[in-house]
Amino acid sequence: MDSARPLKIGITCYPSVGGSGILASALGEELAQRGHEVHFISYERPFRMPASAPRLFFHPVVINDYGLFKYPDYTLPLSVKMAEVSRDHQLDILHVHYAVPHATAAILARSMLPLEQQPRVVTTLHGTDTTLLGADPGYGPAIHHALTHSDAVTTVSNFLQLETQRVLGFDGPIEVIHNFFEPRPARRSREEVRRELGLRDEVMILHASNLRPLKRVDLLLETVARIRPRETFKLVILAGGKFAPFAADVHRLGLDDRVIVRENVLDIEDYLQAADLGLFTSETESFCLSILEAMCFACPSVATRVGGIPEVIEDNVTGRLVPFGDADQLARAAKNLIEDAALRVKLGRAAQASAREQFSAEVIVPRYEALYRRVCRQD
Ligand code: GMT
């Protein structure tokens, strides 16, 4: 294959709010900007995908509800659409993000096509596709099968590479390609956003997540409830989902005037540039893209020392790491950075430099391009 020829790449991901979908959309956008043709295949347009851009296409997977099935099936219509798009657009690569069910659908799609029309399959594991579903006997063997039949497997951290070997017993090659984030320009000024949030001199603590149980919102609230004096900060939660189930906890902890929630925010950069300190209390995390997003805006985070987070934050250099589950230590680390503005700025600047040097599109996207070229050369 001509190594300079632009590639035709199909990308499948979850389109709604979530780290793997954000990463996949950003990757597609970057690849199209670099001259490749990119075809997203999913049940909805990925929410960060630009409305129109050269060489960027979206193919919806349509699910008919026949009322026959207790559980509607997505894997088969997805695989049929993948095969159709691969054939019609002569895809070189099908790059699937999050194994379940995308990797299985890709392997099936490939086998539906004659040999000369088969794309290479690249599977990127993002987190719970290994750590949770990989350990489930109802999913594990199917994930293992799809990985074994992928032309390349990548993980977003060293931690997840080891977990994939351990949990799934997968002994094939795995390339670690960390996540990247390329912020868009904010639409509003820092002052405008802080005014919208009703912030005066308080330090803005940011937490952005989909609020699933493993994010441990209970620990997050417990932590901020222990920070004194309370007038020194406000916690802004950017929720990918509904916050209502946690409202009673906010009230019980006396945090009604300290917690501000924004649900399903699209202009995330507006809020990131207004933030002073991130706070992340997850019990597991393969990478934690939200920490990187904050780092890009020179906002350091206090986070739990779990999973791949130590690959993103260097303790005392680009943020603070605290043992999981210890609300007192988390609160102490946050309070220290609330009170010491100079230290906060120092860690924030180092965080921003580290984001640029290690986790920018310029560094990461060529690694995916090199991988695509390599698998395309395999015979
Ligand atoms: O695996 C998940 O729970 C979902 C996934 C997602 O779609 O948001 O999150 C994972 O992928 C992100 C992007 O690579 C990582 O930043 C998250 O750390 C990871 N979540 C977990 O490992 C729990």
Boltz pocket constraint, residues with backbone or C-beta under 6 A from the ligand:
constraints:
  - pocket:
      binder: B
      contacts: [[A, 14], [A, 17], [A, 18], [A, 19], [A, 20], [A, 21], [A, 23], [A, 98], [A, 125], [A, 126], [A, 127], [A, 128], [A, 129], [A, 156], [A, 179], [A, 214], [A, 284], [A, 285], [A, 286], [A, 287], [A, 288], [A, 289], [A, 290]]
      max_distance: 6.0
